[in-house]
Structure formats: C-alpha cells, structure tokens
Amino acid sequence: MLLLALDTATPAVTVALHDGTSAIATSSQVDARRHGELLLPAVDRVLAEAGLNLDAVTGIVVGVGPGPYTGLRVGLMTADTFGLALGVPVHGLCTLDGLAYAADIEDPFVVATDARRKEVYWARYADRRTRVSDPAVDRPGDLDLGGLPAVGAGALLYPDTFPDARAPEHVSAAALAALAAEKLAAGEELEAPRPLYLRRPDAQVPKNYKVVTPK
C-alpha cells in the first residue's frame, strides 16, 4: 500500500505519503490564498523525499471538507485527476475527522475549523475515531457545547465558545492517510471524493443582471 493523501479544505495545503504503517514523507504550508499554486509542488516534494515516482502510488486519499468552495475544489480535482491518470481508487475523508484523529484527547470533544463569515464548521466526537454528529456550519455564539475540549483553528478563534481549545490547529494529510489506512485495513468503505460544502459559494450570479443578445 502506498497512499498519497492531500487536503485543501482549510488554509493548510497538506500532502503526505503513507505506506500503510506510517507516513514516509509529508509537506504542510498554511496559506489560504495559494492552494492551487502550492499543491502540486508539495506533491513533487513528498515524492522526492520518499525517492518514489507518482506511479508507485496505489491509492489517493483526499479531504472532502467541509470547507470554502475555492480551496476545497483544488484538492478534490487534483485527487480525481491523479486517480484517473494512475488508474487507482480515490478515497474521500471528512477533513474534521482528520483533525479529530490527530487530537490527543480520549474524552468527548469538538472539532471546529474557520468557516469565515464569523462562522465555524464543526462536529462532535466521542473519541478520536468516532464522530457522533454530522458536520455543520454555525455562528459560535449559537452553539452550546458545555465546555467540551475543542481542536482546530475555529476553536482558537472563538475562546468564549471554545474555552478549552487544544492542538492541532490545522489538518494534517499524514493523519488523514493514517485514518484511511486503518479503515481500509479493517475492510471499511470510505466516502466518495465529493465536496462537503454545507453552504453556497461566495461568488453568486447577480439576481437582476441584463442578458445582452445580438439583434
């Protein structure tokens, strides 16, 4: 097994190679505006670090969000392209699940990422591997989480709602790959690589635009 994992659902552009036992090469950069520019060089970097060619990859793992439309689609389209070119399966995983898996917390907790517009993408977890609520997008002030520990950049942004915020701040492709490898080894079926947007994109067609057609 050699999994190429990547995620662009948050400001982190993160890539990893995982051999089914551990991550053998990783790259992570935080830049919310340069997903498309940073992702492919990061893939080249991890392959070079591992001393492997892309055709050695046996499967792709991609974070499906939730996340903003523009950043999220960069990772998903890249994953689909690699899968088609290599003829290997493309597996989707919720980005929040990757953050949860990397958390050093044994009790119930929350994962929250920054959704912009003064909102967070979030979900509850019974433990690192078990999500107990569907991902949602809400204003932090509307949430009553009973002071549960929380991980993710969204938790750090809103201390009144998340008073017990902890690491990690951003998702790691290494954690996504490790979770995927664990699930695949157990015979579990992973998600389809389809985006989890939760809300409409920021860019909208004007409601009252005029259509100009030649006479």
C-alpha positions in Angstrom: 0.0 0.0 0.0 1.2 3.5 -0.8 -1.4 6.2 -0.2 -1.0 9.8 -1.5 -3.1 12.0 0.8 -3.9 15.6 0.4 -6.2 18.3 1.8 -7.0 21.8 0.8 -10.3 22.4 2.8 -8.6 24.7 5.3 -5.8 27.3 4.9 -3.4 24.4 5.2 -2.1 22.9 2.0 -1.1 19.5 3.2 0.3 16.4 1.5 1.6 13.0 2.7 2.7 9.6 1.5 1.7 6.7 3.7 2.9 3.1 3.3 0.1 1.6 5.3 2.1 1.6 8.5 3.4 5.2 8.8 3.8 8.4 6.9 7.1 8.3 4.9 7.0 11.9 3.7 4.9 15.0 4.5 4.5 18.6 3.5 2.3 21.3 5.0 2.0 25.0 4.3 -0.6 27.4 5.6 -1.7 30.0 3.0 -5.4 30.4 2.5 -4.9 32.2 -0.9 -2.4 29.9 -2.7 -3.9 26.4 -2.7 -3.7 26.0 -6.4 -0.1 27.3 -6.5 1.2 25.2 -3.6 -0.4 21.8 -4.0 1.4 20.3 -7.0 4.9 21.4 -5.8 4.0 19.8 -2.4 3.2 16.5 -4.1 6.5 16.7 -6.0 8.3 17.4 -2.7 6.9 14.4 -0.8 7.7 12.1 -3.8 11.2 13.3 -4.0 11.7 13.0 -0.2 10.5 9.4 -0.4 12.6 8.7 -3.5 9.5 7.5 -5.4 7.7 8.2 -8.6 4.0 9.0 -8.8 3.2 5.7 -10.5 4.2 3.9 -7.2 1.0 5.2 -5.6 -1.7 2.6 -5.1 -4.5 4.9 -3.8 -5.4 8.6 -3.3 -6.9 10.0 -0.1 -8.5 13.5 -0.2 -10.1 15.6 2.5 -13.7 16.4 1.3 -14.3 19.3 3.8 -16.3 21.0 4.9 -14.5 24.0 3.6 -14.8 27.0 1.3 -15.6 26.3 -2.3 -12.5 27.7 -3.9 -9.9 26.0 -1.8 -11.7 22.7 -1.4 -12.2 22.1 -5.1 -8.4 22.4 -5.7 -7.7 19.3 -3.7 -10.7 17.3 -5.0 -10.0 18.0 -8.6 -6.3 17.1 -8.2 -7.2 13.9 -6.4 -9.6 12.9 -9.2 -7.1 13.7 -11.9 -4.4 11.6 -10.2 -6.8 8.8 -9.7 -7.8 8.8 -13.4 -4.2 9.1 -14.6 -2.9 6.3 -12.4 -6.0 4.1 -12.5 -6.1 3.9 -8.7 -9.0 4.4 -6.3 -9.7 7.8 -4.8 -11.0 7.8 -1.2 -12.7 10.7 0.5 -12.5 11.5 4.2 -14.1 14.3 6.2 -11.5 16.9 7.0 -12.8 17.3 10.5 -12.3 13.5 11.0 -8.6 14.0 10.1 -8.3 16.7 12.7 -10.0 14.6 15.3 -7.7 11.6 14.6 -4.7 13.7 15.3 -6.0 15.1 18.6 -4.5 13.8 21.9 -7.9 13.6 23.6 -9.6 10.5 25.0 -12.9 12.0 26.2 -15.7 13.5 24.1 -14.6 16.7 22.2 -15.4 19.0 19.3 -13.6 19.8 16.1 -14.1 23.3 14.7 -12.5 25.0 11.7 -12.8 28.5 10.5 -15.7 28.9 8.0 -15.2 32.7 7.7 -18.3 35.0 7.9 -17.8 34.7 11.7 -18.9 31.0 11.5 -17.3 27.7 12.1 -17.5 24.2 10.5 -17.8 21.8 13.4 -18.8 18.3 14.7 -18.8 16.4 17.9 -16.7 13.3 18.6 -17.0 10.6 21.2 -13.3 9.8 20.7 -10.6 10.3 18.0 -12.2 7.8 15.6 -15.9 8.3 16.3 -17.9 11.3 15.0 -21.3 11.5 16.7 -22.8 14.4 14.8 -23.0 15.4 11.2 -20.7 18.3 10.1 -22.5 21.6 10.4 -21.8 25.3 9.9 -22.9 27.8 12.6 -22.1 31.0 14.4 -20.1 30.2 17.5 -22.4 32.2 19.7 -25.3 29.9 18.7 -23.6 26.8 20.0 -23.9 25.3 23.5 -21.2 22.7 23.8 -20.9 22.5 27.6 -17.3 23.5 27.7 -16.1 20.4 25.8 -12.5 20.4 24.7 -12.1 21.5 21.1 -9.4 21.3 18.4 -9.0 23.3 15.2 -8.4 26.9 14.1 -12.1 27.7 14.6 -11.8 26.8 18.3 -8.8 29.1 18.7 -10.6 32.0 17.1 -13.6 31.9 19.5 -12.5 31.3 23.1 -15.8 32.3 24.5 -17.5 29.4 22.8 -14.5 27.0 23.0 -12.7 27.8 26.3 -10.7 24.6 26.2 -9.1 24.9 22.8 -6.2 22.5 22.0 -3.9 21.3 19.2 -3.9 20.6 16.3 -4.9 23.9 14.7 -4.8 22.6 11.1 -5.5 19.3 9.5 -2.6 17.0 8.5 -2.5 14.9 5.4 -0.5 12.4 7.5 -3.4 12.0 9.9 -5.9 11.6 7.0 -3.7 8.9 5.5 -3.3 7.1 8.7 -7.0 7.1 9.4 -7.7 5.9 5.8 -5.1 3.1 6.1 -6.7 2.0 9.4 -10.2 1.9 7.9 -9.1 0.2 4.7 -7.2 -2.5 6.7 -10.4 -3.1 8.7 -12.4 -3.6 5.5 -14.3 -0.3 5.9 -15.6 1.5 2.9 -14.5 5.2 2.7 -16.5 8.1 1.5 -16.8 9.1 -2.2 -14.5 12.0 -3.1 -17.3 14.6 -3.2 -17.2 18.0 -1.7 -18.9 18.8 1.6 -19.7 22.5 1.2 -22.6 23.0 3.7 -23.4 26.4 2.2 -23.5 28.1 -1.2 -20.2 29.6 -2.6 -19.4 33.3 -2.0 -19.5 34.1 -5.7 -23.1 34.4 -6.9 -24.7 35.3 -10.2 -26.4 38.8 -9.8 -30.1 38.4 -9.4 -31.1 41.2 -11.8 -28.5 41.1 -14.4 -29.3 42.0 -18.0 -28.9 39.4 -20.8 -27.5 41.1 -23.9 -28.1 39.2 -27.1 -27.3 40.3 -30.7 -30.3 41.5 -32.7 
